[in-house]
Amino acid sequence: ARSVTIFVPSDAAVYRMTPAGPQPTVLAAVVPGERVTLWTTYFLPTRREQIAWPDVLVAQTIRLRGE
C-alpha cells in the first residue's frame, strides 16, 4: 500500500455506501483514515501515471466505504 494524491474536481460524484444502498454525499464527509474506492478519468498507462505524481490522476467517482 502507498499514498497517492488525487485531484478531485468539483463535479466529481461522491457517495457513501449504506445498508439502503449508495447515498450522495460530499467530499467533506470523508473521515481521515477512512477507506475509499475511487474511479479516475480514463488515461493511458504511461510511466507518468504509474508513478502517480500529485494531481496527475483525476477522480471521477468516489465511494466512501460505509457509515
N, CA, C and O atoms as a GROMACS GRO file, in nm:
protein
  268
    1ALA      N    1   0.084  -0.118   0.000
    1ALA     CA    2   0.000   0.000   0.000
    1ALA      C    3   0.089   0.124   0.000
    1ALA      O    4   0.197   0.126   0.059
    2ARG      N    5   0.039   0.226  -0.068
    2ARG     CA    6   0.112   0.352  -0.069
    2ARG      C    7   0.013   0.466  -0.083
    2ARG      O    8  -0.100   0.446  -0.127
    3SER      N    9   0.055   0.584  -0.048
    3SER     CA   10  -0.030   0.702  -0.059
    3SER      C   11  -0.015   0.764  -0.196
    3SER      O   12   0.095   0.766  -0.252
    4VAL      N   13  -0.125   0.814  -0.250
    4VAL     CA   14  -0.122   0.889  -0.374
    4VAL      C   15  -0.207   1.014  -0.354
    4VAL      O   16  -0.298   1.016  -0.271
    5THR      N   17  -0.178   1.117  -0.430
    5THR     CA   18  -0.255   1.240  -0.426
    5THR      C   19  -0.338   1.246  -0.552
    5THR      O   20  -0.285   1.237  -0.663
    6ILE      N   21  -0.467   1.262  -0.536
    6ILE     CA   22  -0.561   1.262  -0.648
    6ILE      C   23  -0.627   1.399  -0.656
    6ILE      O   24  -0.670   1.454  -0.555
    7PHE      N   25  -0.636   1.455  -0.776
    7PHE     CA   26  -0.710   1.579  -0.796
    7PHE      C   27  -0.858   1.546  -0.801
    7PHE      O   28  -0.899   1.456  -0.875
    8VAL      N   29  -0.938   1.617  -0.722
    8VAL     CA   30  -1.083   1.594  -0.720
    8VAL      C   31  -1.153   1.721  -0.771
    8VAL      O   32  -1.160   1.821  -0.700
    9PRO      N   33  -1.203   1.715  -0.894
    9PRO     CA   34  -1.274   1.832  -0.946
    9PRO      C   35  -1.409   1.850  -0.876
    9PRO      O   36  -1.462   1.756  -0.817
   10SER      N   37  -1.463   1.970  -0.884
   10SER     CA   38  -1.589   1.999  -0.814
   10SER      C   39  -1.706   1.917  -0.867
   10SER      O   40  -1.805   1.900  -0.796
   11ASP      N   41  -1.698   1.864  -0.989
   11ASP     CA   42  -1.808   1.786  -1.043
   11ASP      C   43  -1.792   1.635  -1.023
   11ASP      O   44  -1.868   1.557  -1.080
   12ALA      N   45  -1.695   1.594  -0.942
   12ALA     CA   46  -1.677   1.450  -0.914
   12ALA      C   47  -1.798   1.399  -0.835
   12ALA      O   48  -1.849   1.468  -0.747
   13ALA      N   49  -1.843   1.279  -0.867
   13ALA     CA   50  -1.955   1.216  -0.795
   13ALA      C   51  -1.901   1.154  -0.666
   13ALA      O   52  -1.806   1.076  -0.670
   14VAL      N   53  -1.962   1.188  -0.553
   14VAL     CA   54  -1.920   1.134  -0.423
   14VAL      C   55  -2.044   1.071  -0.358
   14VAL      O   56  -2.148   1.135  -0.347
   15TYR      N   57  -2.030   0.947  -0.317
   15TYR     CA   58  -2.141   0.882  -0.247
   15TYR      C   59  -2.089   0.787  -0.141
   15TYR      O   60  -1.974   0.744  -0.145
   16ARG      N   61  -2.176   0.756  -0.044
   16ARG     CA   62  -2.142   0.667   0.067
   16ARG      C   63  -2.231   0.543   0.057
   16ARG      O   64  -2.351   0.553   0.033
   17MET      N   65  -2.170   0.428   0.076
   17MET     CA   66  -2.246   0.303   0.079
   17MET      C   67  -2.315   0.292   0.215
   17MET      O   68  -2.253   0.308   0.319
   18THR      N   69  -2.444   0.264   0.211
   18THR     CA   70  -2.523   0.246   0.332
   18THR      C   71  -2.603   0.117   0.317
   18THR      O   72  -2.607   0.061   0.207
   19PRO      N   73  -2.665   0.068   0.424
   19PRO     CA   74  -2.749  -0.052   0.410
   19PRO      C   75  -2.860  -0.034   0.305
   19PRO      O   76  -2.905  -0.131   0.245
   20ALA      N   77  -2.903   0.089   0.285
   20ALA     CA   78  -3.008   0.117   0.186
   20ALA      C   79  -2.951   0.134   0.045
   20ALA      O   80  -3.027   0.155  -0.050
   21GLY      N   81  -2.820   0.126   0.030
   21GLY     CA   82  -2.757   0.145  -0.100
   21GLY      C   83  -2.674   0.273  -0.102
   21GLY      O   84  -2.659   0.338   0.000
   22PRO      N   85  -2.622   0.308  -0.218
   22PRO     CA   86  -2.537   0.428  -0.227
   22PRO      C   87  -2.620   0.556  -0.207
   22PRO      O   88  -2.728   0.572  -0.264
   23GLN      N   89  -2.567   0.645  -0.124
   23GLN     CA   90  -2.633   0.773  -0.097
   23GLN      C   91  -2.538   0.887  -0.133
   23GLN      O   92  -2.423   0.885  -0.091
   24PRO      N   93  -2.584   0.987  -0.208
   24PRO     CA   94  -2.498   1.100  -0.243
   24PRO      C   95  -2.449   1.170  -0.116
   24PRO      O   96  -2.522   1.180  -0.018
   25THR      N   97  -2.327   1.219  -0.120
   25THR     CA   98  -2.269   1.293  -0.007
   25THR      C   99  -2.168   1.393  -0.064
   25THR      O  100  -2.162   1.414  -0.185
   26VAL      N  101  -2.091   1.452   0.023
   26VAL     CA  102  -1.989   1.549  -0.017
   26VAL      C  103  -1.852   1.501   0.028
   26VAL      O  104  -1.842   1.421   0.122
   27LEU      N  105  -1.750   1.549  -0.037
   27LEU     CA  106  -1.614   1.507  -0.004
   27LEU      C  107  -1.576   1.545   0.138
   27LEU      O  108  -1.495   1.476   0.201
   28ALA      N  109  -1.633   1.652   0.191
   28ALA     CA  110  -1.603   1.693   0.328
   28ALA      C  111  -1.648   1.590   0.430
   28ALA      O  112  -1.606   1.596   0.546
   29ALA      N  113  -1.731   1.494   0.390
   29ALA     CA  114  -1.778   1.390   0.482
   29ALA      C  115  -1.675   1.280   0.504
   29ALA      O  116  -1.695   1.194   0.590
   30VAL      N  117  -1.565   1.282   0.431
   30VAL     CA  118  -1.462   1.180   0.447
   30VAL      C  119  -1.391   1.201   0.581
   30VAL      O  120  -1.351   1.312   0.614
   31VAL      N  121  -1.377   1.093   0.656
   31VAL     CA  122  -1.306   1.095   0.783
   31VAL      C  123  -1.161   1.058   0.757
   31VAL      O  124  -1.135   0.962   0.684
   32PRO      N  125  -1.064   1.132   0.814
   32PRO     CA  126  -0.923   1.095   0.792
   32PRO      C  127  -0.900   0.948   0.825
   32PRO      O  128  -0.941   0.899   0.930
   33GLY      N  129  -0.833   0.879   0.735
   33GLY     CA  130  -0.803   0.738   0.752
   33GLY      C  131  -0.911   0.646   0.698
   33GLY      O  132  -0.891   0.524   0.693
   34GLU      N  133  -1.025   0.702   0.657
   34GLU     CA  134  -1.134   0.621   0.604
   34GLU      C  135  -1.094   0.562   0.469
   34GLU      O  136  -1.033   0.630   0.386
   35ARG      N  137  -1.129   0.438   0.447
   35ARG     CA  138  -1.102   0.375   0.318
   35ARG      C  139  -1.203   0.421   0.216
   35ARG      O  140  -1.323   0.431   0.245
   36VAL      N  141  -1.155   0.450   0.098
   36VAL     CA  142  -1.241   0.491  -0.012
   36VAL      C  143  -1.203   0.412  -0.136
   36VAL      O  144  -1.092   0.361  -0.147
   37THR      N  145  -1.296   0.404  -0.227
   37THR     CA  146  -1.268   0.349  -0.359
   37THR      C  147  -1.294   0.462  -0.456
   37THR      O  148  -1.393   0.534  -0.444
   38LEU      N  149  -1.205   0.480  -0.553
   38LEU     CA  150  -1.231   0.585  -0.650
   38LEU      C  151  -1.199   0.539  -0.789
   38LEU      O  152  -1.116   0.452  -0.813
   39TRP      N  153  -1.270   0.601  -0.880
   39TRP     CA  154  -1.250   0.576  -1.022
   39TRP      C  155  -1.195   0.704  -1.082
   39TRP      O  156  -1.242   0.813  -1.051
   40THR      N  157  -1.096   0.691  -1.165
   40THR     CA  158  -1.034   0.807  -1.228
   40THR      C  159  -1.088   0.823  -1.369
   40THR      O  160  -1.152   0.734  -1.424
   41THR      N  161  -1.060   0.938  -1.426
   41THR     CA  162  -1.089   0.957  -1.566
   41THR      C  163  -0.996   0.864  -1.644
   41THR      O  164  -0.893   0.821  -1.593
   42TYR      N  165  -1.034   0.833  -1.767
   42TYR     CA  166  -0.954   0.743  -1.849
   42TYR      C  167  -0.816   0.802  -1.874
   42TYR      O  168  -0.801   0.922  -1.896
   43PHE      N  169  -0.714   0.716  -1.870
   43PHE     CA  170  -0.578   0.760  -1.903
   43PHE      C  171  -0.501   0.642  -1.961
   43PHE      O  172  -0.531   0.526  -1.931
   44LEU      N  173  -0.403   0.673  -2.043
   44LEU     CA  174  -0.313   0.570  -2.094
   44LEU      C  175  -0.215   0.536  -1.982
   44LEU      O  176  -0.166   0.627  -1.915
   45PRO      N  177  -0.184   0.410  -1.962
   45PRO     CA  178  -0.096   0.371  -1.852
   45PRO      C  179   0.052   0.401  -1.880
   45PRO      O  180   0.134   0.310  -1.894
   46THR      N  181   0.084   0.528  -1.889
   46THR     CA  182   0.223   0.568  -1.913
   46THR      C  183   0.300   0.566  -1.780
   46THR      O  184   0.240   0.554  -1.674
   47ARG      N  185   0.428   0.578  -1.788
   47ARG     CA  186   0.512   0.581  -1.667
   47ARG      C  187   0.470   0.694  -1.574
   47ARG      O  188   0.470   0.678  -1.452
   48ARG      N  189   0.433   0.810  -1.631
   48ARG     CA  190   0.392   0.925  -1.551
   48ARG      C  191   0.271   0.891  -1.464
   48ARG      O  192   0.268   0.926  -1.346
   49GLU      N  193   0.171   0.823  -1.520
   49GLU     CA  194   0.053   0.786  -1.443
   49GLU      C  195   0.085   0.675  -1.343
   49GLU      O  196   0.030   0.673  -1.233
   50GLN      N  197   0.173   0.582  -1.381
   50GLN     CA  198   0.207   0.473  -1.290
   50GLN      C  199   0.280   0.525  -1.166
   50GLN      O  200   0.262   0.471  -1.057
   51ILE      N  201   0.361   0.628  -1.182
   51ILE     CA  202   0.430   0.688  -1.067
   51ILE      C  203   0.330   0.765  -0.981
   51ILE      O  204   0.346   0.773  -0.860
   52ALA      N  205   0.227   0.821  -1.046
   52ALA     CA  206   0.118   0.893  -0.978
   52ALA      C  207   0.168   1.014  -0.900
   52ALA      O  208   0.142   1.026  -0.780
   53TRP      N  209   0.239   1.101  -0.967
   53TRP     CA  210   0.278   1.227  -0.904
   53TRP      C  211   0.151   1.302  -0.864
   53TRP      O  212   0.046   1.276  -0.922
   54PRO      N  213   0.157   1.393  -0.766
   54PRO     CA  214   0.038   1.466  -0.722
   54PRO      C  215  -0.035   1.533  -0.839
   54PRO      O  216   0.027   1.595  -0.926
   55ASP      N  217  -0.166   1.519  -0.839
   55ASP     CA  218  -0.257   1.580  -0.936
   55ASP      C  219  -0.246   1.527  -1.078
   55ASP      O  220  -0.301   1.588  -1.170
   56VAL      N  221  -0.176   1.417  -1.099
   56VAL     CA  222  -0.170   1.356  -1.232
   56VAL      C  223  -0.299   1.278  -1.256
   56VAL      O  224  -0.354   1.281  -1.367
   57LEU      N  225  -0.349   1.209  -1.154
   57LEU     CA  226  -0.472   1.133  -1.166
   57LEU      C  227  -0.589   1.220  -1.121
   57LEU      O  228  -0.578   1.295  -1.024
   58VAL      N  229  -0.701   1.209  -1.191
   58VAL     CA  230  -0.819   1.291  -1.162
   58VAL      C  231  -0.936   1.200  -1.126
   58VAL      O  232  -0.972   1.112  -1.203
   59ALA      N  233  -0.995   1.222  -1.008
   59ALA     CA  234  -1.108   1.141  -0.964
   59ALA      C  235  -1.233   1.176  -1.043
   59ALA      O  236  -1.260   1.293  -1.070
   60GLN      N  237  -1.308   1.074  -1.078
   60GLN     CA  238  -1.435   1.094  -1.146
   60GLN      C  239  -1.549   1.056  -1.051
   60GLN      O  240  -1.651   1.125  -1.044
   61THR      N  241  -1.531   0.946  -0.977
   61THR     CA  242  -1.630   0.898  -0.881
   61THR      C  243  -1.557   0.852  -0.756
   61THR      O  244  -1.453   0.787  -0.765
   62ILE      N  245  -1.611   0.887  -0.639
   62ILE     CA  246  -1.553   0.846  -0.511
   62ILE      C  247  -1.662   0.777  -0.430
   62ILE      O  248  -1.771   0.831  -0.412
   63ARG      N  249  -1.631   0.656  -0.382
   63ARG     CA  250  -1.725   0.582  -0.298
   63ARG      C  251  -1.665   0.569  -0.159
   63ARG      O  252  -1.558   0.510  -0.142
   64LEU      N  253  -1.734   0.624  -0.059
   64LEU     CA  254  -1.693   0.610   0.080
   64LEU      C  255  -1.741   0.474   0.128
   64LEU      O  256  -1.853   0.434   0.096
   65ARG      N  257  -1.658   0.403   0.204
   65ARG     CA  258  -1.684   0.263   0.235
   65ARG      C  259  -1.765   0.242   0.362
   65ARG      O  260  -1.715   0.178   0.454
   66GLY      N  261  -1.884   0.290   0.370
   66GLY     CA  262  -1.970   0.261   0.484
   66GLY      C  263  -1.998   0.384   0.569
   66GLY      O  264  -1.964   0.496   0.532
   67GLU      N  265  -2.061   0.360   0.682
   67GLU     CA  266  -2.103   0.471   0.768
   67GLU      C  267  -2.001   0.501   0.874
   67GLU      O  268  -2.021   0.591   0.955
   0.00000   0.00000   0.00000
